[in-house]
Amino acid sequence: MKSYVAVVIYSVNSKNSVFQKMRVRSLKMGIEKDDAFDKLMLFSCSVDPSLSWSVEGSSYKERWIPVTPHAASGFLVSDRNSSMSSTLSVDLELGTVSGSEKSCVSFTLRPDYHDDQGLLCLPVSSVGGILDEIYLYYLFIFGYKPLHTDHRTPLYLCLPPVNSSLHKNATSQPIIVGHAGAGVKRAHHGKGLEWPENTICAFRRAEQLGVTMVECDANITKDSEVVLHHNFTLRVCEQPRRSENDPPAFILEHKNDGVVNENSTDLIVNYHLSGIRNLLRKVSGTIGNTNIIQSQYPSPLTMSDPIPNIHGKEAEPIPLLKDAFYQTSTNLSFNVELKYPIETPYNLIAEALIKHKPVESSLPTPSSYFYKINKFCDTILDTIWLHAGPRYVILSSFNPDVCLALRLKQSFFPVFFISRGGYPNDSSHKSDPRHHNIFSAISWAHIMNLNGIVTVGYHFGSTNDVDERQIKYLEADLESKQLSCFVYGDGVSEIRFYRKASQLNLTGVIVDRLDEFMHMYHEQCKTSTQLESSNL
């Protein structure tokens, strides 16, 4: 039996909202006589950040855990010093808000790497005869051990948290990160050169422009190959013909996926790598990627080198992550976003209850129709350890449970929670409390000991829609929780905002229109140098 390092159990909701709080009465590992409370953390991440909290150890006896759709609450059993392999038996006490009615439920969970997540629908009855049903979901997190390699392995990166006290004397600037390489096409708005996103030529161009980090989107195929593509789906569409004598022409579609669920078609996780390459051979100008056999990383690309060929082989879509490593110098760091659906049982149960649909343990979740979280994380971690070489790598995801799994599996790579923080009217995300607003996203990162968040620049004034007092409050919250912060989105790829990000001591900006931005950036640096020289 594969050992696990943690299990998290969430209190999602109750059917009739009768029982709205719970506490742990008993928690046992296998047949051990002693309770496992020395490994226990209770937590609640509320849409109201003032109601978010976490406690560890003996405080469990007094602390009630909310059972509400307005907070991601529950308890985490973990032991980072040793692995666990036995079953987990849990006794819970449930109570009404007034405390006039109480009840108890019990359940046993058995760890299974190939079935690591599940939903519990537990019927509840009180002494007074009140009936209800409580919904919990759990995730076992299994340990990760890096594979042996004869190559040099990634470097450890320590990112400083946001710190307002550095403003007056700060010498460091936010890290400039190339979005999907040299900027996503969707964000160009007709400005500047459009480099094909998530391609090797875009990564090489970013390095050539002097950028030290790029962001990429990591998907996994059915045969466990890690590929780079922004969408969850792979759609190749035939272009309209001007005449019936014209040969067929195909394009790779990049439309928004929308909500990913059990009815989604053409998911990359359902394709073998060979199937993807066969589809790409249809696309005009591509022949499908072939494996790159390379044992050394190239030297850094400079402005004196030829510009990467936007129509050549290195511009082919959906490359392997390991090939992106092998075709860029180890001076180039990677922010690897794990492309796992944002939907969690919180979203799905809330939607079912609103529509008055039954909630059953067989409710489809990404774990059932997409990929198991542990295998997804482990496969990408393996690729990074084996092929990244001596460079810096950070990890990020929109899925809060993926972030938790990454943090508990390892502590070498920094882990960032990506959230739009409820902007703009982000109803598809807000049904999970951790995405409801920017402060609940920050609370989740803090409670689970993540390194920071990635969010839209709107919250820091990139679109001039936010009051400066709110920005200061947000900055202070990040500072008090010792979290780093990267930003992306509208207005971020402007030099005026980069100056603002420097004043706020943000960790990094994820930039589109990279050619245009870096030209302005170097011009600004030149002007600053000239001013400093004239003042000497």
C-alpha positions, 0 to 999 in steps of 0.5 A: 500500500502506497503511503500518504502524508496527509488527508484533508476532509472538508465540510461542504454543506448540509442538505437542509442547513439544520446542522451548521457546525461540527467538531472532531470527537475521535480520530484514529489511524488503523488499529492504533489506540492513541488518537492522532490529534498531534497531527491535526489542524482545523481550519476555515477559509471564509468569504469574510476574511475576518472569519478565517482561522486555523488551529493545531493540536489540542485546541480541537476539543473546543473548536467548532468547524463551520458547515457552510457554503460560505467557507472552505472549512475542515481538518487536515491530518498530516505527518511530514516526518513519516508516512501513513498507510493505514485507514483513518476512522473519524467520529464527528459531533454535529450541532445546530447554530443555537446548540439546541440539537446535536448528533454524531456521525462516523466514517472510515476512509481507506487510502488509495493512490488510484482513487484519492478523492471522494464525496461523503453523503452522511444522513444525520438525525438528532435526539429531537428527530430532526433529519438532515444530510451532511456533505463532506469531501476528502483528498488523500495526499501521497508522498513524493520522492524525486526520481534519480537522475544523473543530470543536475537538478533544479535550483532552490528559489527563495522569493521574498514576500511583499514588504511595504517597508522596502519602498523607500530604499528598495533596489530590487524590481518585480520579476518580469515574466513572459506570459506563455512565453512572449505573451498570449495572442488573446491579450495583444489587441492588435499591438506588437508581434504575436509569438505563438503561445506556449511554444519553444520559439516564444520561450527563446524570444523571451530569453533573447529579450532579457527576461529571466522567467516565463510562464507555461501551461502544463497539461498531461496526455493519456499516456502521461506525457507532459505537454504545453497548451493553454486550453484543456481541449484540443480542437482542430478545425477546417477552414472555409475554402475559397473554391472547391478546388482548394486543398483543405486547410486546418487551424488549431482552435484557441477558443475559451474552454468554458466550464470543464465537466464530465460532458467536455469533449476533446480533452487533452487528457483523453489523447495519447501523444501520438494522437495529438501529433497525428492531429497536428499534422493536419494543421497547415505548416506543422508536421507534429512534434518529434522527440528531441534527444539532447543532453545539454542545454543551449547557451543563453540567446542574446539580441546579437543572435538571429530572432527565433523563427516564428514559422519554423519547427520551434514554433510548433504547438503543444510541445513537450515540457521537457523539450522546452527545458532542453531548448532553452538555457538554464538561465531561464526560469519557469513558472509551471502552471498545472492546468487542472480544472478549477471546479471542486466539490464546493462548486458542484455541490452548491450548483446541485443544491441550487438546482434542487438536484440530489447530491450523491457520492457518485457526483462527477468531479475532475478526479473522475472525468479528468485526472487523479490529483496525485498522479497529475502532480507527480507526473509533472514533478517527475518531468521537472526533476528529470529534465529542467536542469539547474534552473529555478522553477515555481509551481502554480494552479487555479485549483486550490486542492492541487496547490495544497497537494503540491505543498504537502508533497514537497517543499523545494519548489515554491507553490502559488495559488492563482485566483482572479479574486472574484473579478470581474463578476467571476461567478464560475469561480466564486462558488468555491469560497477560496475564489470568492474574493482576493482576501479569501484567496490570500487567506487560503494561501496563508492557512496552507503555508503556500508561498503566495498568490497569482492574481489580476493586476486590477486589484492593484490598480492596473486598470485604475478602477480600485481605490488606493486605500484598498490597494494599501489594505491588500498590500498590508494583508500580503505583508502580514501573512508573508506572501509573495504576489505575481500579477497578470491581466489587463493593464499589467503590460504597461510600463506605468504599471510596472513602476507602480508594481515596483513601488508596491514591492510586488514579486513579479508581473506576468507580461503580454506584448513582450517585445513592446514591453521590453523595448519600453523597459530598456528605454526607461532603464537607459533614461534612469541611468542618464539621470543618475549620471547627470546628478553625480 
